[in-house]
């Protein structure tokens, strides 16, 4: 595990290295990095970013009232972060 202040560096399977703060309320992904690995586009009618994995599964990052796009993971099996 690499520590830099209160942040940690981890690996998300299929995505790569990410910064992770166990006390944080959000983890931020770069659209540039996501679009290098997956089909990603902005759908103006839904006001959302759509990310499609190679297996065809789609993830919808919808715009919050404050303008930040987020993925609702409630009820999902989630993603495991492997701490180095």
PAZAPA-4460 file (N, C-alpha, C; in steps of 0.05 Angstrom, whole numbers, plus 32768, in hexadecimal, padded with zeros to 4 digits):
% residues 84
    n_x    n_y    n_z   ca_x   ca_y   ca_z    c_x    c_y    c_z   seq   type   mol
   8011   7FE9   8000   8000   8000   8000   8012   8019   8000     1      X     A
   800C   802B   7FEE   801B   8044   7FED   800A   805A   7FFA     2      X     A
   8016   8069   800D   8008   807E   801A   8014   8099   8012     3      X     A
   8003   80AC   800C   800B   80C7   8007   7FF8   80D9   8016     4      X     A
   7FFF   80E2   802D   7FED   80F1   803E   7FD7   80DE   8048     5      X     A
   7FBE   80E6   8046   7FA8   80D5   804D   7F9E   80C5   8035     6      X     A
   7FAA   80C9   801E   7FA2   80BB   8006   7FB2   80A1   8002     7      X     A
   7FA6   808E   7FF5   7FB3   8075   7FEE   7FB2   8071   7FD0     8      X     A
   7FC3   8061   7FC6   7FC3   805A   7FAA   7FB9   803D   7FA8     9      X     A
   7FA6   8038   7F97   7F9B   801D   7F93   7F97   8016   7F76    10      X     A
   7F8F   7FFE   7F71   7F8A   7FF5   7F56   7F6D   7FED   7F53    11      X     A
   7F5F   7FF7   7F3F   7F44   7FEF   7F38   7F46   7FDC   7F20    12      X     A
   7F3D   7FC4   7F23   7F3F   7FB0   7F0E   7F32   7FBA   7EF4    13      X     A
   7F40   7FB9   7EDE   7F36   7FC3   7EC5   7F39   7FE0   7EC0    14      X     A
   7F42   7FEF   7ED5   7F45   800C   7ED2   7F62   8015   7ED6    15      X     A
   7F6E   800C   7EEC   7F89   8013   7EF1   7F8D   8020   7F0C    16      X     A
   7FA2   802F   7F0F   7FAA   803C   7F28   7F98   8054   7F2D    17      X     A
   7F8F   8056   7F46   7F7E   806D   7F4F   7F88   8076   7F6A    18      X     A
   7F81   808F   7F70   7F85   809A   7F8B   7F6C   8093   7F9B    19      X     A
   7F70   808C   7FB4   7F5A   8084   7FC5   7F5D   808F   7FE0    20      X     A
   7F47   809B   7FEB   7F47   80A6   8006   7F31   8098   8015    21      X     A
   7F38   8086   8028   7F23   8077   8036   7F10   8089   8046    22      X     A
   7F18   80A1   804C   7F06   80B4   805A   7EF6   80C6   8047    23      X     A
   7EFC   80C4   802E   7EEE   80D5   801A   7ED2   80CB   8014    24      X     A
   7EC1   80DD   800A   7EA6   80D6   8003   7EA4   80CF   7FE5    25      X     A
   7EB9   80D4   7FD6   7EB8   80CE   7FB9   7ED4   80C8   7FAF    26      X     A
   7ED5   80B9   7F9A   7EED   80B4   7F8B   7EE8   80BD   7F6F    27      X     A
   7EFB   80CC   7F64   7EF7   80D9   7F4A   7F07   80CB   7F34    28      X     A
   7EF9   80C6   7F1E   7F05   80BA   7F06   7F08   80CF   7EF1    29      X     A
   7F1D   80CE   7EE2   7F22   80E0   7ECC   7F14   80D6   7EB3    30      X     A
   7F03   80E8   7EA6   7EF6   80E0   7E8D   7F0B   80D8   7E78    31      X     A
   7F21   80E6   7E77   7F36   80DF   7E64   7F40   80C3   7E68    32      X     A
   7F46   80BB   7E81   7F50   80A0   7E86   7F3B   808B   7E82    33      X     A
   7F22   8091   7E8A   7F0C   807E   7E85   7F08   8079   7E68    34      X     A
   7F09   808F   7E58   7F04   808C   7E3B   7F1B   807F   7E2C    35      X     A
   7F32   807D   7E39   7F49   806E   7E2C   7F44   8050   7E2E    36      X     A
   7F34   8047   7E42   7F30   802A   7E46   7F15   8021   7E3D    37      X     A
   7F01   8032   7E3D   7EE5   802B   7E38   7ED8   803E   7E24    38      X     A
   7EC2   8036   7E19   7EB2   8049   7E09   7EA4   805B   7E1C    39      X     A
   7EA9   8075   7E1A   7E9D   8089   7E2C   7E94   80A1   7E1C    40      X     A
   7E7C   80AA   7E23   7E70   80C1   7E14   7E5D   80CF   7E27    41      X     A
   7E58   80E8   7E1F   7E44   80F8   7E2E   7E2A   80F7   7E1F    42      X     A
   7E14   80F0   7E2E   7DF9   80EF   7E22   7DEA   8107   7E2C    43      X     A
   7DE7   811B   7E1B   7DDB   8134   7E23   7DBE   8131   7E2B    44      X     A
   7DB0   811E   7E1F   7D93   811B   7E26   7D90   8111   7E42    45      X     A
   7DA3   8101   7E4C   7DA2   80F6   7E67   7DB2   8107   7E7A    46      X     A
   7DC2   811A   7E6F   7DD5   812A   7E7F   7DE7   8118   7E8F    47      X     A
   7DF3   8104   7E81   7E02   80F0   7E8F   7E19   80E6   7E7D    48      X     A
   7E2F   80DD   7E89   7E44   80CF   7E7B   7E3D   80B1   7E7B    49      X     A
   7E3F   80A5   7E64   7E3A   8088   7E61   7E55   807B   7E5B    50      X     A
   7E5B   8067   7E6C   7E74   8057   7E68   7E6C   803A   7E63    51      X     A
   7E76   802F   7E4C   7E70   8014   7E45   7E89   8003   7E46    52      X     A
   7E88   7FEE   7E56   7E9F   7FDB   7E58   7E9F   7FC8   7E40    53      X     A
   7EB4   7FBA   7E3D   7EB7   7FA7   7E27   7EA2   7F92   7E26    54      X     A
   7E97   7F8A   7E3E   7E83   7F76   7E3F   7E67   7F81   7E38    55      X     A
   7E65   7F9B   7E32   7E4C   7FA8   7E2B   7E3D   7FB5   7E42    56      X     A
   7E46   7FB0   7E5B   7E39   7FBC   7E72   7E3E   7FDA   7E72    57      X     A
   7E28   7FE9   7E77   7E2A   8006   7E77   7E26   8011   7E93    58      X     A
   7E35   8027   7E98   7E33   8035   7EB1   7E2C   8052   7EAB    59      X     A
   7E19   805D   7EB9   7E0E   8078   7EB5   7E17   808A   7ECC    60      X     A
   7E27   809E   7EC5   7E30   80B2   7ED8   7E1E   80CA   7ED5    61      X     A
   7E0A   80CD   7EE6   7DF6   80E2   7EE3   7DFE   80FC   7EF1    62      X     A
   7DF4   8112   7EE7   7DFA   812C   7EF2   7DEA   8131   7F0C    63      X     A
   7DF8   8139   7F21   7DEA   8140   7F3A   7DE0   815D   7F38    64      X     A
   7DCF   8165   7F4A   7DC5   8181   7F4A   7DDB   8196   7F4B    65      X     A
   7DF2   818F   7F56   7E09   81A2   7F57   7E1C   819F   7F3F    66      X     A
   7E16   818D   7F2C   7E25   818B   7F14   7E3B   8176   7F13    67      X     A
   7E3F   8168   7F29   7E53   8152   7F29   7E46   8138   7F20    68      X     A
   7E53   812B   7F0D   7E48   8112   7F03   7E51   80FB   7F15    69      X     A
   7E3F   80E9   7F1B   7E45   80D2   7F2D   7E37   80B9   7F24    70      X     A
   7E42   80A3   7F2D   7E37   8088   7F28   7E2A   807E   7F41    71      X     A
   7E10   8077   7F40   7E02   806C   7F57   7E09   804F   7F59    72      X     A
   7E18   8047   7F6E   7E20   802B   7F71   7E0F   801C   7F86    73      X     A
   7DFB   8029   7F91   7DEA   801C   7FA5   7DDD   8003   7F98    74      X     A
   7DDF   7FED   7FA6   7DD3   7FD4   7F9C   7DE5   7FC6   7F87    75      X     A
   7DFB   7FD1   7F80   7E0E   7FC5   7F6D   7E22   7FB4   7F7D    76      X     A
   7E2E   7FA1   7F6F   7E41   7F90   7F7D   7E5B   7F9F   7F83    77      X     A
   7E5F   7FB6   7F75   7E76   7FC8   7F7B   7E8F   7FC0   7F6D    78      X     A
   7EA4   7FCF   7F72   7EBE   7FCB   7F67   7ED2   7FC8   7F7E    79      X     A
   7EE4   7FB6   7F7C   7EF7   7FB2   7F91   7F10   7FC2   7F8B    80      X     A
   7F19   7FD1   7F9E   7F32   7FE0   7F9C   7F48   7FD1   7FA9    81      X     A
   7F5C   7FCA   7F9A   7F73   7FBB   7FA5   7F88   7FCF   7FAD    82      X     A
   7F8E   7FD1   7FC7   7FA2   7FE4   7FD1   7FBD   7FD7   7FCE    83      X     A
   7FD0   7FE6   7FC2   7FEB   7FDC   7FBE   7FFA   7FDC   7FD7    84      X     A
***
